[in-house]
Amino acid sequence: MILEIAQIEIKEGTQSAFERGVARSHELFLRAKGFLGVELQRSVEFPGRYRLLVRWNSLQDHTITFRNSADFAVWRSNVQEYFAAPPTVEHHEAVNIE
Amino acid sequence: MILEIAQIEIKEGTQSAFERGVARSHELFLRAKGFLGVELQRSVEFPGRYRLLVRWNSLQDHTITFRNSADFAVWRSNVQEYFAAPPTVEHHEAVNIE
């Protein structure tokens, strides 16, 4: 299982529009191959900074399959006008700490 | 509910020791006031970079109660020798995208 964390900085005053754009895109994630879950998290310390956490079955489900899908283009068109900069994206693997 | 994300860069070659230090600290989190869950996530792109995701009932449960507890000092003593730099910590509030 892969955790993608995308850090997204948006333009001042576009919070509501950006959040609506993500909500409108929720169904695209739900139907993506290997998609396991998504959370939109707003920074307490930095207004205008968000982190989108997306859980995927495999790295390729995000970096190859989703990014090359028609739905990726729709996702970007729903939100990218609000971006203050290109998002930074990293992937993670869980470490067992039980 | 608050999501804390701590970005932790560790010294080369200390991955196993650091991960064991976090595992040893798991019980400290479990008994912290307002603690709701923890994940240790290792970056795929940057070896030596981790993100610790901790869910708290309130911001104060982390920034006041936990940080001023004896358990916080034990947590730090379990892991800080492996830090390459002081961790960066941010807090987040979930946005409803349903």
N, CA and C atoms of all chains as a GROMACS GRO file, in nm:
protein
  588
    1MET      N    1   0.084  -0.120   0.000
    1MET     CA    2   0.000   0.000   0.000
    1MET      C    3   0.088   0.125   0.000
    2ILE      N    4   0.048   0.221  -0.080
    2ILE     CA    5   0.127   0.344  -0.098
    2ILE      C    6   0.043   0.463  -0.050
    3LEU      N    7   0.108   0.550   0.028
    3LEU     CA    8   0.045   0.676   0.066
    3LEU      C    9   0.108   0.788  -0.014
    4GLU      N   10   0.029   0.851  -0.099
    4GLU     CA   11   0.072   0.972  -0.171
    4GLU      C   12   0.038   1.093  -0.086
    5ILE      N   13   0.133   1.184  -0.069
    5ILE     CA   14   0.101   1.312  -0.006
    5ILE      C   15   0.137   1.422  -0.104
    6ALA      N   16   0.037   1.495  -0.149
    6ALA     CA   17   0.059   1.609  -0.239
    6ALA      C   18   0.043   1.736  -0.158
    7GLN      N   19   0.147   1.820  -0.158
    7GLN     CA   20   0.138   1.950  -0.090
    7GLN      C   21   0.098   2.054  -0.194
    8ILE      N   22  -0.013   2.120  -0.166
    8ILE     CA   23  -0.072   2.212  -0.264
    8ILE      C   24  -0.085   2.350  -0.201
    9GLU      N   25  -0.021   2.449  -0.264
    9GLU     CA   26  -0.034   2.588  -0.219
    9GLU      C   27  -0.129   2.657  -0.316
   10ILE      N   28  -0.230   2.722  -0.261
   10ILE     CA   29  -0.328   2.785  -0.351
   10ILE      C   30  -0.322   2.937  -0.340
   11LYS      N   31  -0.380   3.000  -0.440
   11LYS     CA   32  -0.382   3.147  -0.444
   11LYS      C   33  -0.474   3.202  -0.334
   12GLU      N   34  -0.436   3.317  -0.283
   12GLU     CA   35  -0.514   3.381  -0.176
   12GLU      C   36  -0.660   3.399  -0.218
   13GLY      N   37  -0.748   3.370  -0.127
   13GLY     CA   38  -0.890   3.395  -0.152
   13GLY      C   39  -0.960   3.289  -0.235
   14THR      N   40  -0.891   3.178  -0.264
   14THR     CA   41  -0.954   3.075  -0.348
   14THR      C   42  -0.987   2.947  -0.271
   15GLN      N   43  -0.980   2.954  -0.138
   15GLN     CA   44  -1.002   2.834  -0.056
   15GLN      C   45  -1.134   2.762  -0.091
   16SER      N   46  -1.244   2.836  -0.089
   16SER     CA   47  -1.374   2.772  -0.110
   16SER      C   48  -1.384   2.712  -0.249
   17ALA      N   49  -1.335   2.785  -0.348
   17ALA     CA   50  -1.343   2.736  -0.486
   17ALA      C   51  -1.254   2.612  -0.503
   18PHE      N   52  -1.135   2.616  -0.443
   18PHE     CA   53  -1.046   2.499  -0.451
   18PHE      C   54  -1.109   2.378  -0.384
   19GLU      N   55  -1.164   2.398  -0.264
   19GLU     CA   56  -1.225   2.285  -0.192
   19GLU      C   57  -1.343   2.227  -0.270
   20ARG      N   58  -1.420   2.313  -0.334
   20ARG     CA   59  -1.530   2.263  -0.417
   20ARG      C   60  -1.476   2.186  -0.537
   21GLY      N   61  -1.365   2.231  -0.592
   21GLY     CA   62  -1.303   2.160  -0.705
   21GLY      C   63  -1.256   2.021  -0.666
   22VAL      N   64  -1.203   2.008  -0.544
   22VAL     CA   65  -1.161   1.875  -0.497
   22VAL      C   66  -1.284   1.788  -0.474
   23ALA      N   67  -1.387   1.845  -0.412
   23ALA     CA   68  -1.509   1.767  -0.385
   23ALA      C   69  -1.572   1.718  -0.515
   24ARG      N   70  -1.568   1.805  -0.618
   24ARG     CA   71  -1.623   1.768  -0.749
   24ARG      C   72  -1.542   1.655  -0.812
   25SER      N   73  -1.417   1.641  -0.771
   25SER     CA   74  -1.328   1.538  -0.828
   25SER      C   75  -1.332   1.407  -0.751
   26HIS      N   76  -1.405   1.406  -0.640
   26HIS     CA   77  -1.402   1.288  -0.552
   26HIS      C   78  -1.436   1.160  -0.628
   27GLU      N   79  -1.539   1.169  -0.713
   27GLU     CA   80  -1.583   1.049  -0.787
   27GLU      C   81  -1.475   0.997  -0.881
   28LEU      N   82  -1.389   1.088  -0.931
   28LEU     CA   83  -1.280   1.042  -1.021
   28LEU      C   84  -1.183   0.952  -0.944
   29PHE      N   85  -1.154   0.992  -0.820
   29PHE     CA   86  -1.066   0.910  -0.737
   29PHE      C   87  -1.132   0.776  -0.706
   30LEU      N   88  -1.258   0.783  -0.668
   30LEU     CA   89  -1.328   0.661  -0.626
   30LEU      C   90  -1.326   0.553  -0.733
   31ARG      N   91  -1.324   0.594  -0.859
   31ARG     CA   92  -1.327   0.493  -0.965
   31ARG      C   93  -1.189   0.462  -1.023
   32ALA      N   94  -1.084   0.525  -0.969
   32ALA     CA   95  -0.949   0.499  -1.022
   32ALA      C   96  -0.901   0.360  -0.982
   33LYS      N   97  -0.827   0.295  -1.072
   33LYS     CA   98  -0.772   0.162  -1.044
   33LYS      C   99  -0.675   0.170  -0.926
   34GLY      N  100  -0.692   0.082  -0.829
   34GLY     CA  101  -0.599   0.076  -0.716
   34GLY      C  102  -0.621   0.183  -0.611
   35PHE      N  103  -0.724   0.265  -0.627
   35PHE     CA  104  -0.753   0.371  -0.528
   35PHE      C  105  -0.809   0.310  -0.400
   36LEU      N  106  -0.755   0.356  -0.286
   36LEU     CA  107  -0.800   0.300  -0.158
   36LEU      C  108  -0.859   0.404  -0.063
   37GLY      N  109  -0.830   0.533  -0.086
   37GLY     CA  110  -0.887   0.634   0.004
   37GLY      C  111  -0.824   0.770  -0.019
   38VAL      N  112  -0.897   0.876   0.014
   38VAL     CA  113  -0.846   1.013  -0.003
   38VAL      C  114  -0.891   1.099   0.113
   39GLU      N  115  -0.803   1.191   0.153
   39GLU     CA  116  -0.836   1.293   0.254
   39GLU      C  117  -0.782   1.426   0.205
   40LEU      N  118  -0.860   1.531   0.217
   40LEU     CA  119  -0.809   1.666   0.194
   40LEU      C  120  -0.789   1.730   0.331
   41GLN      N  121  -0.665   1.771   0.358
   41GLN     CA  122  -0.630   1.827   0.489
   41GLN      C  123  -0.578   1.969   0.470
   42ARG      N  124  -0.633   2.063   0.546
   42ARG     CA  125  -0.595   2.205   0.538
   42ARG      C  126  -0.499   2.238   0.650
   43SER      N  127  -0.388   2.303   0.619
   43SER     CA  128  -0.289   2.339   0.721
   43SER      C  129  -0.346   2.439   0.820
   44VAL      N  130  -0.321   2.413   0.947
   44VAL     CA  131  -0.360   2.508   1.053
   44VAL      C  132  -0.264   2.627   1.052
   45GLU      N  133  -0.135   2.600   1.032
   45GLU     CA  134  -0.033   2.705   1.044
   45GLU      C  135  -0.022   2.793   0.920
   46PHE      N  136  -0.050   2.737   0.802
   46PHE     CA  137  -0.031   2.812   0.677
   46PHE      C  138  -0.161   2.817   0.597
   47PRO      N  139  -0.236   2.926   0.609
   47PRO     CA  140  -0.358   2.937   0.530
   47PRO      C  141  -0.320   2.931   0.382
   48GLY      N  142  -0.395   2.856   0.306
   48GLY     CA  143  -0.360   2.841   0.164
   48GLY      C  144  -0.274   2.721   0.134
   49ARG      N  145  -0.235   2.647   0.238
   49ARG     CA  146  -0.160   2.522   0.215
   49ARG      C  147  -0.250   2.403   0.250
   50TYR      N  148  -0.254   2.309   0.159
   50TYR     CA  149  -0.332   2.186   0.178
   50TYR      C  150  -0.242   2.066   0.156
   51ARG      N  151  -0.280   1.956   0.215
   51ARG     CA  152  -0.218   1.828   0.179
   51ARG      C  153  -0.329   1.732   0.141
   52LEU      N  154  -0.312   1.676   0.022
   52LEU     CA  155  -0.406   1.574  -0.026
   52LEU      C  156  -0.339   1.440  -0.002
   53LEU      N  157  -0.403   1.357   0.078
   53LEU     CA  158  -0.349   1.223   0.108
   53LEU      C  159  -0.430   1.121   0.029
   54VAL      N  160  -0.362   1.049  -0.056
   54VAL     CA  161  -0.431   0.948  -0.137
   54VAL      C  162  -0.362   0.814  -0.116
   55ARG      N  163  -0.441   0.713  -0.088
   55ARG     CA  164  -0.387   0.579  -0.066
   55ARG      C  165  -0.414   0.494  -0.191
   56TRP      N  166  -0.306   0.429  -0.237
   56TRP     CA  167  -0.311   0.349  -0.358
   56TRP      C  168  -0.262   0.208  -0.327
   57ASN      N  169  -0.312   0.116  -0.405
   57ASN     CA  170  -0.267  -0.022  -0.392
   57ASN      C  171  -0.119  -0.036  -0.428
   58SER      N  172  -0.077   0.033  -0.533
   58SER     CA  173   0.064   0.028  -0.576
   58SER      C  174   0.108   0.165  -0.626
   59LEU      N  175   0.239   0.187  -0.632
   59LEU     CA  176   0.295   0.313  -0.684
   59LEU      C  177   0.247   0.337  -0.827
   60GLN      N  178   0.247   0.231  -0.907
   60GLN     CA  179   0.212   0.243  -1.050
   60GLN      C  180   0.065   0.283  -1.069
   61ASP      N  181  -0.020   0.243  -0.975
   61ASP     CA  182  -0.161   0.283  -0.986
   61ASP      C  183  -0.173   0.435  -0.990
   62HIS      N  184  -0.084   0.505  -0.917
   62HIS     CA  185  -0.086   0.651  -0.923
   62HIS      C  186  -0.001   0.705  -1.036
   63THR      N  187   0.127   0.666  -1.038
   63THR     CA  188   0.222   0.735  -1.127
   63THR      C  189   0.204   0.698  -1.274
   64ILE      N  190   0.153   0.581  -1.301
   64ILE     CA  191   0.135   0.540  -1.442
   64ILE      C  192  -0.014   0.545  -1.479
   65THR      N  193  -0.092   0.461  -1.412
   65THR     CA  194  -0.232   0.443  -1.456
   65THR      C  195  -0.315   0.570  -1.438
   66PHE      N  196  -0.311   0.626  -1.315
   66PHE     CA  197  -0.396   0.744  -1.292
   66PHE      C  198  -0.345   0.865  -1.369
   67ARG      N  199  -0.214   0.888  -1.364
   67ARG     CA  200  -0.160   1.010  -1.428
   67ARG      C  201  -0.178   1.009  -1.580
   68ASN      N  202  -0.192   0.893  -1.638
   68ASN     CA  203  -0.213   0.885  -1.784
   68ASN      C  204  -0.360   0.868  -1.822
   69SER      N  205  -0.449   0.882  -1.724
   69SER     CA  206  -0.591   0.861  -1.752
   69SER      C  207  -0.658   0.993  -1.791
   70ALA      N  208  -0.770   0.980  -1.858
   70ALA     CA  209  -0.851   1.098  -1.892
   70ALA      C  210  -0.900   1.166  -1.763
   71ASP      N  211  -0.928   1.085  -1.659
   71ASP     CA  212  -0.975   1.143  -1.532
   71ASP      C  213  -0.870   1.232  -1.467
   72PHE      N  214  -0.741   1.202  -1.487
   72PHE     CA  215  -0.637   1.289  -1.431
   72PHE      C  216  -0.647   1.429  -1.492
   73ALA      N  217  -0.671   1.435  -1.622
   73ALA     CA  218  -0.684   1.566  -1.689
   73ALA      C  219  -0.805   1.642  -1.635
   74VAL      N  220  -0.913   1.569  -1.608
   74VAL     CA  221  -1.033   1.634  -1.552
   74VAL      C  222  -1.005   1.684  -1.410
   75TRP      N  223  -0.938   1.600  -1.330
   75TRP     CA  224  -0.899   1.640  -1.194
   75TRP      C  225  -0.818   1.769  -1.197
   76ARG      N  226  -0.717   1.772  -1.281
   76ARG     CA  227  -0.634   1.892  -1.288
   76ARG      C  228  -0.714   2.013  -1.334
   77SER      N  229  -0.802   1.992  -1.430
   77SER     CA  230  -0.880   2.107  -1.480
   77SER      C  231  -0.978   2.158  -1.374
   78ASN      N  232  -1.015   2.071  -1.279
   78ASN     CA  233  -1.105   2.112  -1.170
   78ASN      C  234  -1.035   2.198  -1.065
   79VAL      N  235  -0.905   2.188  -1.055
   79VAL     CA  236  -0.836   2.254  -0.943
   79VAL      C  237  -0.716   2.341  -0.980
   80GLN      N  238  -0.656   2.321  -1.098
   80GLN     CA  239  -0.524   2.381  -1.116
   80GLN      C  240  -0.526   2.533  -1.132
   81GLU      N  241  -0.640   2.589  -1.164
   81GLU     CA  242  -0.644   2.736  -1.173
   81GLU      C  243  -0.623   2.803  -1.036
   82TYR      N  244  -0.641   2.725  -0.929
   82TYR     CA  245  -0.624   2.779  -0.794
   82TYR      C  246  -0.483   2.759  -0.739
   83PHE      N  247  -0.400   2.682  -0.807
   83PHE     CA  248  -0.264   2.653  -0.760
   83PHE      C  249  -0.178   2.780  -0.764
   84ALA      N  250  -0.108   2.808  -0.656
   84ALA     CA  251  -0.011   2.918  -0.657
   84ALA      C  252   0.123   2.870  -0.712
   85ALA      N  253   0.144   2.737  -0.713
   85ALA     CA  254   0.269   2.677  -0.762
   85ALA      C  255   0.237   2.532  -0.795
   86PRO      N  256   0.322   2.466  -0.874
   86PRO     CA  257   0.297   2.323  -0.898
   86PRO      C  258   0.303   2.246  -0.765
   87PRO      N  259   0.211   2.153  -0.741
   87PRO     CA  260   0.215   2.074  -0.617
   87PRO      C  261   0.342   1.991  -0.608
   88THR      N  262   0.386   1.966  -0.486
   88THR     CA  263   0.495   1.870  -0.467
   88THR      C  264   0.434   1.739  -0.418
   89VAL      N  265   0.476   1.631  -0.479
   89VAL     CA  266   0.415   1.501  -0.453
   89VAL      C  267   0.520   1.401  -0.408
   90GLU      N  268   0.492   1.333  -0.298
   90GLU     CA  269   0.580   1.224  -0.255
   90GLU      C  270   0.495   1.101  -0.223
   91HIS      N  271   0.560   0.987  -0.232
   91HIS     CA  272   0.495   0.860  -0.200
   91HIS      C  273   0.564   0.797  -0.080
   92HIS      N  274   0.487   0.716  -0.008
   92HIS     CA  275   0.537   0.658   0.117
   92HIS      C  276   0.490   0.514   0.131
   93GLU      N  277   0.571   0.439   0.206
   93GLU     CA  278   0.533   0.304   0.244
   93GLU      C  279   0.526   0.299   0.396
   94ALA      N  280   0.422   0.237   0.448
   94ALA     CA  281   0.404   0.231   0.593
   94ALA      C  282   0.510   0.140   0.656
   95VAL      N  283   0.558   0.183   0.772
   95VAL     CA  284   0.650   0.104   0.853
   95VAL      C  285   0.570   0.044   0.969
   96ASN      N  286   0.586  -0.082   0.994
   96ASN     CA  287   0.515  -0.146   1.104
   96ASN      C  288   0.576  -0.106   1.238
   97ILE      N  289   0.498  -0.039   1.323
   97ILE     CA  290   0.549   0.002   1.455
   97ILE      C  291   0.470  -0.063   1.567
   98GLU      N  292   0.395  -0.167   1.533
   98GLU     CA  293   0.316  -0.236   1.637
   98GLU      C  294   0.411  -0.314   1.731
   99MET      N  295  -1.097   1.715   1.495
   99MET     CA  296  -0.984   1.619   1.483
   99MET      C  297  -0.869   1.686   1.408
  100ILE      N  298  -0.752   1.664   1.460
  100ILE     CA  299  -0.631   1.728   1.405
  100ILE      C  300  -0.537   1.620   1.353
  101LEU      N  301  -0.484   1.642   1.233
  101LEU     CA  302  -0.380   1.555   1.180
  101LEU      C  303  -0.246   1.628   1.189
  102GLU      N  304  -0.157   1.575   1.272
  102GLU     CA  305  -0.020   1.625   1.278
  102GLU      C  306   0.063   1.548   1.176
  103ILE      N  307   0.141   1.620   1.095
  103ILE     CA  308   0.239   1.553   1.009
  103ILE      C  309   0.377   1.607   1.045
  104ALA      N  310   0.462   1.519   1.095
  104ALA     CA  311   0.601   1.556   1.128
  104ALA      C  312   0.690   1.498   1.019
  105GLN      N  313   0.768   1.585   0.954
  105GLN     CA  314   0.865   1.538   0.854
  105GLN      C  315   1.000   1.522   0.924
  106ILE      N  316   1.052   1.401   0.917
  106ILE     CA  317   1.173   1.367   0.993
  106ILE      C  318   1.280   1.317   0.897
  107GLU      N  319   1.395   1.385   0.896
  107GLU     CA  320   1.509   1.342   0.814
  107GLU      C  321   1.608   1.277   0.910
  108ILE      N  322   1.650   1.156   0.876
  108ILE     CA  323   1.741   1.087   0.968
  108ILE      C  324   1.879   1.069   0.906
  109LYS      N  325   1.975   1.042   0.992
  109LYS     CA  326   2.113   1.022   0.947
  109LYS      C  327   2.125   0.893   0.866
  110GLU      N  328   2.214   0.896   0.768
  110GLU     CA  329   2.235   0.780   0.682
  110GLU      C  330   2.270   0.657   0.765
  111GLY      N  331   2.210   0.546   0.727
  111GLY     CA  332   2.243   0.419   0.792
  111GLY      C  333   2.174   0.394   0.924
  112THR      N  334   2.081   0.484   0.962
  112THR     CA  335   2.015   0.466   1.093
  112THR      C  336   1.868   0.425   1.079
  113GLN      N  337   1.826   0.387   0.959
  113GLN     CA  338   1.684   0.353   0.935
  113GLN      C  339   1.630   0.252   1.037
  114SER      N  340   1.699   0.139   1.049
  114SER     CA  341   1.648   0.032   1.136
  114SER      C  342   1.641   0.078   1.281
  115ALA      N  343   1.746   0.146   1.326
  115ALA     CA  344   1.750   0.192   1.465
  115ALA      C  345   1.639   0.295   1.490
  116PHE      N  346   1.621   0.386   1.394
  116PHE     CA  347   1.514   0.486   1.408
  116PHE      C  348   1.377   0.419   1.413
  117GLU      N  349   1.353   0.326   1.322
  117GLU     CA  350   1.222   0.259   1.319
  117GLU      C  351   1.196   0.182   1.448
  118ARG      N  352   1.300   0.121   1.502
  118ARG     CA  353   1.283   0.051   1.631
  118ARG      C  354   1.253   0.151   1.742
  119GLY      N  355   1.316   0.268   1.736
  119GLY     CA  356   1.290   0.374   1.835
  119GLY      C  357   1.145   0.421   1.832
  120VAL      N  358   1.089   0.431   1.711
  120VAL     CA  359   0.948   0.471   1.700
  120VAL      C  360   0.859   0.359   1.754
  121ALA      N  361   0.891   0.234   1.716
  121ALA     CA  362   0.810   0.121   1.762
  121ALA      C  363   0.810   0.113   1.916
  122ARG      N  364   0.929   0.138   1.973
  122ARG     CA  365   0.941   0.136   2.119
  122ARG      C  366   0.857   0.246   2.184
  123SER      N  367   0.828   0.352   2.108
  123SER     CA  368   0.754   0.467   2.161
  123SER      C  369   0.604   0.454   2.140
  124HIS      N  370   0.562   0.349   2.070
  124HIS     CA  371   0.421   0.337   2.032
  124HIS      C  372   0.329   0.347   2.152
  125GLU      N  373   0.368   0.277   2.260
  125GLU     CA  374   0.283   0.276   2.380
  125GLU      C  375   0.266   0.416   2.443
  126LEU      N  376   0.370   0.503   2.424
  126LEU     CA  377   0.359   0.639   2.478
  126LEU      C  378   0.247   0.716   2.408
  127PHE      N  379   0.240   0.696   2.275
  127PHE     CA  380   0.132   0.761   2.200
  127PHE      C  381  -0.004   0.705   2.242
  128LEU      N  382  -0.009   0.572   2.251
  128LEU     CA  383  -0.138   0.508   2.280
  128LEU      C  384  -0.201   0.560   2.409
  129ARG      N  385  -0.116   0.598   2.505
  129ARG     CA  386  -0.174   0.643   2.632
  129ARG      C  387  -0.182   0.796   2.644
  130ALA      N  388  -0.146   0.869   2.537
  130ALA     CA  389  -0.151   1.016   2.543
  130ALA      C  390  -0.295   1.065   2.537
  131LYS      N  391  -0.323   1.172   2.611
  131LYS     CA  392  -0.458   1.230   2.613
  131LYS      C  393  -0.493   1.280   2.472
  132GLY      N  394  -0.610   1.240   2.424
  132GLY     CA  395  -0.657   1.290   2.295
  132GLY      C  396  -0.595   1.222   2.174
  133PHE      N  397  -0.510   1.122   2.197
  133PHE     CA  398  -0.447   1.049   2.086
  133PHE      C  399  -0.550   0.962   2.015
  134LEU      N  400  -0.548   0.968   1.881
  134LEU     CA  401  -0.646   0.890   1.804
  134LEU      C  402  -0.582   0.790   1.708
  135GLY      N  403  -0.452   0.808   1.676
  135GLY     CA  404  -0.392   0.713   1.583
  135GLY      C  405  -0.256   0.762   1.534
  136VAL      N  406  -0.170   0.669   1.496
  136VAL     CA  407  -0.036   0.706   1.447
  136VAL      C  408   0.004   0.615   1.332
  137GLU      N  409   0.074   0.672   1.235
  137GLU     CA  410   0.134   0.594   1.125
  137GLU      C  411   0.275   0.646   1.104
  138LEU      N  412   0.369   0.555   1.085
  138LEU     CA  413   0.503   0.593   1.041
  138LEU      C  414   0.514   0.558   0.894
  139GLN      N  415   0.543   0.659   0.812
  139GLN     CA  416   0.548   0.641   0.666
  139GLN      C  417   0.687   0.679   0.617
  140ARG      N  418   0.748   0.590   0.540
  140ARG     CA  419   0.884   0.612   0.486
  140ARG      C  420   0.873   0.659   0.341
  141SER      N  421   0.944   0.766   0.308
  141SER     CA  422   0.940   0.819   0.172
  141SER      C  423   0.998   0.720   0.072
  142VAL      N  424   0.929   0.703  -0.040
  142VAL     CA  425   0.980   0.620  -0.149
  142VAL      C  426   1.091   0.695  -0.223
  143GLU      N  427   1.073   0.826  -0.243
  143GLU     CA  428   1.166   0.903  -0.325
  143GLU      C  429   1.292   0.943  -0.251
  144PHE      N  430   1.283   0.964  -0.119
  144PHE     CA  431   1.398   1.015  -0.042
  144PHE      C  432   1.431   0.920   0.072
  145PRO      N  433   1.530   0.835   0.052
  145PRO     CA  434   1.570   0.744   0.161
  145PRO      C  435   1.615   0.831   0.278
  146GLY      N  436   1.573   0.797   0.396
  146GLY     CA  437   1.610   0.879   0.511
  146GLY      C  438   1.506   0.982   0.547
  147ARG      N  439   1.401   0.993   0.466
  147ARG     CA  440   1.292   1.085   0.502
  147ARG      C  441   1.170   1.004   0.543
  148TYR      N  442   1.114   1.043   0.658
  148TYR     CA  443   0.992   0.979   0.710
  148TYR      C  444   0.888   1.086   0.736
  149ARG      N  445   0.763   1.043   0.736
  149ARG     CA  446   0.657   1.129   0.787
  149ARG      C  447   0.581   1.051   0.894
  150LEU      N  448   0.572   1.112   1.010
  150LEU     CA  449   0.494   1.055   1.119
  150LEU      C  450   0.360   1.126   1.119
  151LEU      N  451   0.254   1.050   1.101
  151LEU     CA  452   0.119   1.106   1.100
  151LEU      C  453   0.052   1.070   1.232
  152VAL      N  454   0.014   1.172   1.306
  152VAL     CA  455  -0.050   1.147   1.435
  152VAL      C  456  -0.184   1.220   1.437
  153ARG      N  457  -0.287   1.148   1.476
  153ARG     CA  458  -0.421   1.209   1.484
  153ARG      C  459  -0.456   1.236   1.630
  154TRP      N  460  -0.500   1.359   1.653
  154TRP     CA  461  -0.531   1.406   1.787
  154TRP      C  462  -0.674   1.459   1.791
  155ASN      N  463  -0.730   1.451   1.908
  155ASN     CA  464  -0.864   1.506   1.926
  155ASN      C  465  -0.866   1.658   1.910
  156SER      N  466  -0.764   1.724   1.963
  156SER     CA  467  -0.755   1.870   1.951
  156SER      C  468  -0.609   1.910   1.933
  157LEU      N  469  -0.587   2.032   1.884
  157LEU     CA  470  -0.452   2.086   1.867
  157LEU      C  471  -0.377   2.089   2.000
  158GLN      N  472  -0.448   2.127   2.106
  158GLN     CA  473  -0.385   2.140   2.237
  158GLN      C  474  -0.340   2.006   2.294
  159ASP      N  475  -0.410   1.899   2.256
  159ASP     CA  476  -0.367   1.766   2.304
  159ASP      C  477  -0.223   1.738   2.260
  160HIS      N  478  -0.185   1.788   2.141
  160HIS     CA  479  -0.048   1.770   2.097
  160HIS      C  480   0.044   1.880   2.148
  161THR      N  481   0.006   2.006   2.116
  161THR     CA  482   0.102   2.116   2.136
  161THR      C  483   0.121   2.154   2.283
  162ILE      N  484   0.022   2.129   2.366
  162ILE     CA  485   0.033   2.165   2.508
  162ILE      C  486   0.051   2.038   2.593
  163THR      N  487  -0.050   1.952   2.589
  163THR     CA  488  -0.051   1.839   2.684
  163THR      C  489   0.062   1.740   2.654
  164PHE      N  490   0.072   1.694   2.529
  164PHE     CA  491   0.175   1.593   2.500
  164PHE      C  492   0.315   1.652   2.508
  165ARG      N  493   0.333   1.770   2.448
  165ARG     CA  494   0.470   1.827   2.443
  165ARG      C  495   0.524   1.862   2.582
  166ASN      N  496   0.434   1.882   2.677
  166ASN     CA  497   0.480   1.911   2.813
  166ASN      C  498   0.479   1.790   2.904
  167SER      N  499   0.457   1.673   2.847
  167SER     CA  500   0.450   1.552   2.930
  167SER      C  501   0.586   1.486   2.942
  168ALA      N  502   0.599   1.405   3.046
  168ALA     CA  503   0.721   1.326   3.064
  168ALA      C  504   0.738   1.228   2.947
  169ASP      N  505   0.627   1.177   2.894
  169ASP     CA  506   0.635   1.084   2.782
  169ASP      C  507   0.695   1.149   2.657
  170PHE      N  508   0.674   1.279   2.639
  170PHE     CA  509   0.733   1.346   2.524
  170PHE      C  510   0.886   1.341   2.533
  171ALA      N  511   0.939   1.362   2.651
  171ALA     CA  512   1.084   1.356   2.669
  171ALA      C  513   1.137   1.215   2.641
  172VAL      N  514   1.060   1.115   2.680
  172VAL     CA  515   1.101   0.976   2.653
  172VAL      C  516   1.098   0.948   2.503
  173TRP      N  517   0.990   0.993   2.438
  173TRP     CA  518   0.977   0.978   2.290
  173TRP      C  519   1.099   1.040   2.222
  174ARG      N  520   1.131   1.163   2.258
  174ARG     CA  521   1.244   1.228   2.194
  174ARG      C  522   1.375   1.154   2.223
  175SER      N  523   1.390   1.106   2.343
  175SER     CA  524   1.515   1.036   2.376
  175SER      C  525   1.525   0.902   2.303
  176ASN      N  526   1.410   0.846   2.263
  176ASN     CA  527   1.410   0.720   2.187
  176ASN      C  528   1.454   0.739   2.041
  177VAL      N  529   1.439   0.860   1.988
  177VAL     CA  530   1.461   0.879   1.843
  177VAL      C  531   1.555   0.992   1.805
  178GLN      N  532   1.577   1.090   1.893
  178GLN     CA  533   1.640   1.212   1.840
  178GLN      C  534   1.787   1.196   1.804
  179GLU      N  535   1.852   1.094   1.854
  179GLU     CA  536   1.993   1.075   1.814
  179GLU      C  537   2.005   1.041   1.665
  180TYR      N  538   1.894   0.997   1.604
  180TYR     CA  539   1.897   0.960   1.461
  180TYR      C  540   1.858   1.076   1.370
  181PHE      N  541   1.809   1.187   1.427
  181PHE     CA  542   1.764   1.301   1.346
  181PHE      C  543   1.885   1.366   1.278
  182ALA      N  544   1.870   1.393   1.147
  182ALA     CA  545   1.973   1.469   1.076
  182ALA      C  546   1.949   1.619   1.092
  183ALA      N  547   1.825   1.656   1.130
  183ALA     CA  548   1.784   1.796   1.148
  183ALA      C  549   1.661   1.795   1.238
  184PRO      N  550   1.626   1.908   1.298
  184PRO     CA  551   1.503   1.911   1.376
  184PRO      C  552   1.383   1.882   1.284
  185PRO      N  553   1.289   1.799   1.327
  185PRO     CA  554   1.171   1.771   1.244
  185PRO      C  555   1.089   1.898   1.219
  186THR      N  556   1.021   1.900   1.105
  186THR     CA  557   0.924   2.007   1.082
  186THR      C  558   0.785   1.950   1.105
  187VAL      N  559   0.706   2.024   1.180
  187VAL     CA  560   0.575   1.973   1.223
  187VAL      C  561   0.465   2.069   1.179
  188GLU      N  562   0.362   2.015   1.118
  188GLU     CA  563   0.244   2.096   1.086
  188GLU      C  564   0.118   2.021   1.128
  189HIS      N  565   0.014   2.098   1.151
  189HIS     CA  566  -0.115   2.043   1.189
  189HIS      C  567  -0.218   2.074   1.081
  190HIS      N  568  -0.318   1.988   1.072
  190HIS     CA  569  -0.417   2.000   0.965
  190HIS      C  570  -0.556   1.969   1.018
  191GLU      N  571  -0.653   2.029   0.950
  191GLU     CA  572  -0.794   1.998   0.975
  191GLU      C  573  -0.853   1.941   0.847
  192ALA      N  574  -0.928   1.833   0.860
  192ALA     CA  575  -0.986   1.769   0.741
  192ALA      C  576  -1.094   1.858   0.680
  193VAL      N  577  -1.095   1.858   0.547
  193VAL     CA  578  -1.199   1.927   0.472
  193VAL      C  579  -1.295   1.820   0.419
  194ASN      N  580  -1.423   1.844   0.435
  194ASN     CA  581  -1.522   1.747   0.386
  194ASN      C  582  -1.532   1.756   0.233
  195ILE      N  583  -1.500   1.645   0.165
  195ILE     CA  584  -1.510   1.644   0.019
  195ILE      C  585  -1.610   1.539  -0.030
  196GLU      N  586  -1.694   1.494   0.061
  196GLU     CA  587  -1.797   1.394   0.021
  196GLU      C  588  -1.902   1.460  -0.068
   0.00000   0.00000   0.00000
